[in-house]
Amino acid sequence: MSRKNKLRKFAEILSFPNVFECYNAQQPALVGVDMTPIDFRGHWASQHFNNNQPITLELACGGGEYTVGLARRFPDRNFIGVDVKGNRLWTGAKDAMDSGLTNVAFVRTRIEVIDHFFAPDEISEIWITFPDPFPRSSKVNRRLTSPFFHDKYRKILKKDGLVHLKHDDPDFYEFTLETIREDAQCRLLYSNDDIYASPLEYPELELKTLYEGKHLAKGRTIKYVRYLIG
Ligand SMILES: C[S@@+](CC[C@H](N)C(=O)[O-])C[C@H]1O[C@@H](n2cnc3c(N)ncnc32)[C@H](O)[C@@H]1O
């Protein structure tokens, strides 16, 4: 994408009523349309979505294909896509607005500070879709299923809240399973290292992200883990 196109998208999302941005992870705070400060922590459903529906987050959402796809399937739930890249969020936010989906929002932030924007027990489910694998062991804490991130999720997720990981990388898949095994609070519910080899266990797995499409085109198999972090 050209720099000009990116800048146009950065400017446009400032006027999107379904996008909230954090400009400084050292001092986490969100702004909405025209840089207006907002604080929905503990009140996203009532103050932003104007309902009392449960909230699902999609972390590392990129263009938000899962956020928007799930929102279409489950109008009785709210969905919030989270990513640090505004030009990617633009795609999902625009699609949601053009489709008239009122149960979708996006938060542009580093996921490291996610617990500043949601209250304990405010989140019912978390999807993590094709996060960067960070293969070097020195970057283990940047992997979105590391104990470091699980501790953040625990602060905002309900006790029985599901976590879903979809990935193509066998090492990331094994790393996630190992993290679950080594954490007494975590409980594995389902895992599959080639979900499309047999009929899908869960129908929502048929939704595909941009990166998933690229991985499938290269003949890679898609893996899925469903678990509780307790
Ligand atoms: C490989 S892309 C996958 C995007 C999308 N889920 C898909 O499957 O098409 C990984 C995404 O994670 C985001 N990301 C990685 N680490 C992040 C972090 N710590 N905080 C926020 N976003 C992050 C990147 O900006 C990028 O959009």
The ligand as a MOL file (V3000), in Angstrom:
LIG
                    3D

  0  0  0     0  0            999 V3000
M  V30 BEGIN CTAB
M  V30 COUNTS 27 29 0 0 0
M  V30 BEGIN ATOM
M  V30 1 C 0.1110 -11.6080 10.6250 0
M  V30 2 S -0.9680 -10.2850 10.9130 0 CHG=1
M  V30 3 C -2.5560 -11.1040 10.9950 0
M  V30 4 C -3.7070 -10.1710 10.7440 0
M  V30 5 C -5.0780 -10.8420 10.6630 0
M  V30 6 N -5.4530 -11.4610 11.9060 0
M  V30 7 C -5.1140 -11.8630 9.5570 0
M  V30 8 O -5.0800 -13.0670 9.8600 0
M  V30 9 O -5.2020 -11.4680 8.3750 0 CHG=-1
M  V30 10 C -0.6290 -9.9290 12.6030 0
M  V30 11 C -1.2720 -8.6540 13.1000 0
M  V30 12 O -0.9740 -8.5320 14.4820 0
M  V30 13 C -0.7690 -7.1700 14.7880 0
M  V30 14 N 0.0180 -7.1260 16.0330 0
M  V30 15 C 1.1100 -7.8730 16.3210 0
M  V30 16 N 1.5440 -7.6270 17.5620 0
M  V30 17 C 0.6980 -6.7000 18.0880 0
M  V30 18 C 0.6040 -6.0400 19.3520 0
M  V30 19 N 1.4670 -6.2970 20.3250 0
M  V30 20 N -0.4000 -5.1690 19.5490 0
M  V30 21 C -1.2950 -4.9090 18.5500 0
M  V30 22 N -1.2600 -5.5000 17.3320 0
M  V30 23 C -0.2770 -6.3930 17.1110 0
M  V30 24 C -0.0690 -6.6210 13.5660 0
M  V30 25 O -0.2350 -5.2210 13.4460 0
M  V30 26 C -0.7570 -7.4000 12.4340 0
M  V30 27 O -1.8540 -6.6960 11.8770 0
M  V30 END ATOM
M  V30 BEGIN BOND
M  V30 1 1 1 2
M  V30 2 1 2 3
M  V30 3 1 2 10
M  V30 4 1 3 4
M  V30 5 1 4 5
M  V30 6 1 5 6
M  V30 7 1 5 7
M  V30 8 2 7 8
M  V30 9 1 7 9
M  V30 10 1 10 11
M  V30 11 1 11 12
M  V30 12 1 11 26
M  V30 13 1 12 13
M  V30 14 1 13 14
M  V30 15 1 13 24
M  V30 16 1 14 15
M  V30 17 1 14 23
M  V30 18 2 15 16
M  V30 19 1 16 17
M  V30 20 1 17 18
M  V30 21 2 17 23
M  V30 22 1 18 19
M  V30 23 2 18 20
M  V30 24 1 20 21
M  V30 25 2 21 22
M  V30 26 1 22 23
M  V30 27 1 24 25
M  V30 28 1 24 26
M  V30 29 1 26 27
M  V30 END BOND
M  V30 END CTAB
M  END
